[in-house]
């Protein structure tokens, strides 16, 4: 069953509204690509930019980066950093681990119920732990 453009726009509008973000044309277009079909996404700024261009949206790569950062700041997405040069953006915001597929340069969700952390180091004086990101690097054999 395909998702109608009206349903995609409605989901995008609701998603932005849930965080109190003003629904600009660019935000709505990018949000529709991210959550319009009701599925979670792992994207890079470049892959979202390509999807927007393919959909006929006039948006710059800088706008995509800024919009993804705005979505992260209000809690609509999480940024997952694989190494110092690669960031992925996840629409699933609960705490969960990821697989990083080295041979494909992509991430996917890993089963959280199989992850066991015995202890997290105590935060330094004057700081608090806000999040623990677990990225498990894998390669096809």
N, C-alpha and C positions, 0 to 999 in steps of 0.2 A: 504494500500500500504506500503510495507516494504522499508526501506532505504538501499541502497547498501553500502557495506563497502567502496567502492571508494568515494561515496558521503559523507559518514561520515568523512573520512580522509580529503577530500577537505574542508568541513566545518570547521573541526578542524584546518587545516593549515591556512585558511583565518582568523579564530577567533584569533589565536595566532599572525598572521601577522598584524592584525589591531592594536595590542598593541605593536608591535615591539619586541615580544618575540621570542627568538631562538627556533625553533621547534625540541627539543630533542625527542628521542624516547618516554620517559616517558610522557613528556608534550603532545605530539601528542596523545598518547594512552588515557590519562585522558581527554583531550579536546574532543576527539571523543565520549567518554562516556557522557560527559557533554552537548555538543551541536551538536553532529553528526546527530541527527534526527530533528534538528531545533526547538526542544521544550526547554522551560526553566526548570531548575532543582533547587531543594532545596536539598542539600546533607550535610551529616556530613563527616568528613574525614574517619570515620570507614565505612560508607555505600559506599563511593566511592572506598575505598580499597577493600571491598568485591566484588563490581561490577567488578573491574579490575581483581581480582583473578579469578572470575567466567568466565571472558572473556579470561583467559589464559595469562594475562599480568604478567610479573615478575617485581613487584614493591613493595617496602617496605612501611609500614605505615608512616614512617618518611618522605619518598619521597612524599607521598600523601599530608601530612601536609605542607611540604615546597612548593610544587607546588600550592596548594590552596592559600597559603599566597602570592606567586609570582603573581598569577592571580588577587588577590585582590589589590596588590600594584600597578598594572598597569591599574586597573579599569575594568577588564573583569568580575569580580564578586564582590559581597558585602558580608561581614561577618555579620550575624545577631546573636547577642548574646541574648539568652533567659534568662539565669542567669549566674552566675559566672562560672558554670561548663559545659554549653552547648553552642556550636557554630554551626551554620548552615551556609552554603555557598550558595548564590543565584546567578544564572546566569542572572537574570533580574536585570538590574542596574539602572533603573529609580527609583525615590522616590515612594515608595508604602508601605502600612502597611501589617502586617502579622498576621495570626491567629496562635497561638501555641496550638496544640491539646494535652492537658496534659495527656490524657489517652493513647495516641499513640506515644508521644514523637516525633512529627513531626511538621513542619510549612507548611503553605500554604498561598497564596496571599489572602489578604482581599481587598474588593472593595475600591479603593482610592477615588472614587467619593462620597462615603458615609462618609468619614472622614472629620471632621471639627475641625481645631485648631484655636482658637480665637487669641492666642498670644503665642509666644515662649519667655521665659525669655531672657533678655539681657545677652550677654556673659560677663564674668568677665573682668576686666581691662587687656588689653594686649592679649586678646583671641578673636576668632571669632567662631561662630557656623558654623560647616562644614556639619552637617547632623543631622536629627532628625529621629530616628528609633522608630516606633510604633509597639509594639507586644501586641496583644490582646489575653489573655489566655482564652481558651474555653475547655469545657468538654462535652461529649455527655450525654444526660439525658435519 
